Amino acid sequence: MGIALFCSCVKEEIDANQLSIPKTYEIATEVIVEGYLTDEMSIQLVKLSKPAKIDDSCTFIPINTAEVFVTNGDTTYWYNVLGNDGIYQSHVPFKAESGKVYTLHILYNNKKYTASDSMNTTDSIINYPIKSVRVGGSHIEIHSQEHNFGFLKPAIWTFIERRLDSLQRFPHIEIDFFHTRFFLLYNHTGSLPQGLFPSSFSSTLVSGAETDSLEIVKLSISDSYYNYLISYFNITDWNS
């Protein structure tokens, strides 16, 4: 005797007001900062936004009215906002020097926020975190692991994929445009943490034609920021 059980599921959108979450909750963080300094003489960028709440539908909320500057004990570098996307750029090009401590100052909503860190050098060995490359005709696929172990120094890699798309399927429209995707990969010191399995790590796939581009940038990580990342991954990616 056998029993066959069939189930079906239908997606249903639920308004945030239907969730049993108190409306009086407070968010301690008021400013979210994205940015870094490079040792290249260039315009440096910082991106500021507000934390999204459930009733914000998780939309990006830029901060465009802050005063932003960076100091290193000797020089102050002021930033000005670009457009309405919360992106601030330094007034003049400058580069960060290894060993110096840089402090970011943000004046917003009658409050002052600061964060300090130092510039570390990266490994001189350029060992790209690429697992495999597959070529089929004019199509290329690059596979990478998000977390990579066994390196002398930790680092963050950014993969910026720019893929040219064409609307050739519409005979009366001649428009080419780029799709851009952004990935972060991490190099870790030591070996795989206990209790984790390599198969549980997510992979990154970058694919496109020979005419597309892939920009790869290696970023150093200070000891304090790396400790923060390890704590973050222990409660997210590595929490098995």
N, C-alpha and C positions, 0 to 999 in steps of 0.2 A: 504494500500500500504506500503510495507516495502523495505528498502534499506539495502543491505548487503555490507559491506566494508571489503575487505581483503587486508592486507599489509604484506609484507615480508621484512626481513632485512638480509643482507649478510655482514659478517665481512670483513673488508679490512684493511690491514696494510698500514700505511702512513709513509713515511720517514720523519724524523725530519726536513729535508731541505724544505719540502713542507709546513710546518707551517709558518705562518706570524709572526715570532718572531725575533726581531733584534739580529744580531750576536754579537753586541757590549755590551751586558748586562754584568754587573759585579756581582759577588757573594761576599758579604762582609765577610762572614764566610770562613775561610781558613782551619780550623781544627775542626773536629767533635770528641767529647770525649765521650766514654762510659765507665763507671766504677764506683766503689764505694769502701769504706773501711768498714771492719767488725771489731767487737770487739773480733774476734777469732784469736789466734796466728797462722797466716798462710801466705803463699805467696799471696800478693795483686796484682790485675791485672788491667790494663787500656788498652782500645782499641782505636786506633786513625785511622781516615780516612778522606778523602777529600769529600766535598759536590759533589754530582753527578749533572751534568747539563743535559739538554734534549738531547744533541748530544752525551752524554756518555751512552745512553740507560739505565740510572738509575742503572748502575753496581756499586758494592762496590769497592771503590778505597782506599786500605790501605796506611797508612803512616808508613814506616819502617826505616826512617833515622832521627828521632827526638831524642833529649836528654830529658829524663823524670826523674823527681825526686819529692818527696813529703817532705815538712817540717812541723814541728809543733811548731816552736820556739825554741825547744831544740835539736832536732835530724833531720838529713837529711837522707832520704831513696831513694837510686838510683834504677832505673829500667833499665832492658835490654830487647831488642826486641827478640821475639820468632818467628823464621821462617819468613814468608813473608805475614802474615795475619794482620799486624798492631797491634798485641797483645804484650804488654810489661808487664813484671813481676818484682816484687821487688827482689833485690839481696838476701835479707835475709827475713825471716818471721817477721812480726810485727803485732800488733793489735792497733786499734784506741781506745782512751780513751774518755769516755763521758765528755763533757764540753770543751774539747780542740779544738782549731781551726787548721785545716789542710789545707795546700795550695799546690795545684798541679802546678808544673812548667813544661812548655813544650818549648823547644828551637827548632824551626823548620824554615827553609828557612830564616835564618838571622833575625828572629823575636822571641820575648819571649811572651808566653801566660801564664796567671796565673788564677786560680780560687780557692776561699777559701770557706770553709763551716765547720760546727761543727757537732760532733756526738751527736745524741739524743738517749735516751733509748726508747725501745718499751714498749707497755703495757705488764704487767705480765699475763694478761688473754689471752689465746690462743683461739680465736674464729675464726675458719677457715671459710673463705668466700665460703662455699660450699652450694649450694641451694638444691641439691638432689643427691642421689646415687642410681643407679639402677643396680641390679644384675640379670643376666639371664644366668643360667648355669655357665660356667667358664668365661663369658664376663661381664665386669664391665664398667658402664658409670658414670662419675662424671660431674654434671652441676654446673656452677658458673656464677655469674654476674661480668662483668668487673668493674663496679662501685658499691660500697657498702657504705651505709650511717648509721649514728647514733653511731659512735665510739668516744671514749674519745680522742684518738690520731690518726692522719693520719698514714697510713703505706702503703707500697707496698709489695705485695706478688708475688713471682715467682713460677710458676708451671712448672717443667721440666719433660716432659713425655718421657720415653725411652721404646720403643716398639720393642720387638724381632720379626723379620720377618724371615721366613724360605722359601727357594726355593724348598719346597717339591713337588711342582707341576712338577718339572723337575727331573725325577727319577735318572738321572745320575749325578746330582749336589747336593752335601751336603754342603751347605753354610748357616750359620745363621748370620744375621747382625741386628744392631739396627737402628731404626729410632728415631730421637730425635726432639721434638717440645718444644717450649719455649713460655710461656704465662705470661703476666703481669696483675695483678688485683690490685685494689686500694680501700683502706678503707678511708672514708671521715668523718670528724666531722660534726655534725649538721644533718639537714634533706635534703631531695631532693630539688635542686634549683627550684625556681619558673619557671613555663612555660615548665617544662620537664615532660615527661611521662615515667614511668618505662619500658613500652613496647618498648620504643625507644632505650633502652640500649642493647648492644650486649652481648650475652652469650658465655661462653667458655665451650666447651665439650672436656673432656679428656676420652678416652675409650681405652680398651685393655683387655688382658687376665690376669689371676691371676699371671702369670709368669713375667709380665711386671712391671715396677717400676714408681713411681711418687715421685719426690723430691719437697718438699714444703719449701720455705724459706721466713721468714718475715723480712722485712727491715724497719728500722725507717726512717723518713723524717725530715729534718730540717725545721724550719719555712720559711726560704727564698726559699727553693726548693719547698715546698708545695704551696707557693704563685705563683711561676712560673707555677706549674702544673695546678692550678686553672685558671690562665690566658690562658694557652694553651688549656684546655678543653672548656673554654668559647667560643673559636673561632673554635673549631673542634667538638668534641663529643657532646657538649652541645649547639651548635649553631643551634637552631630550628627556 
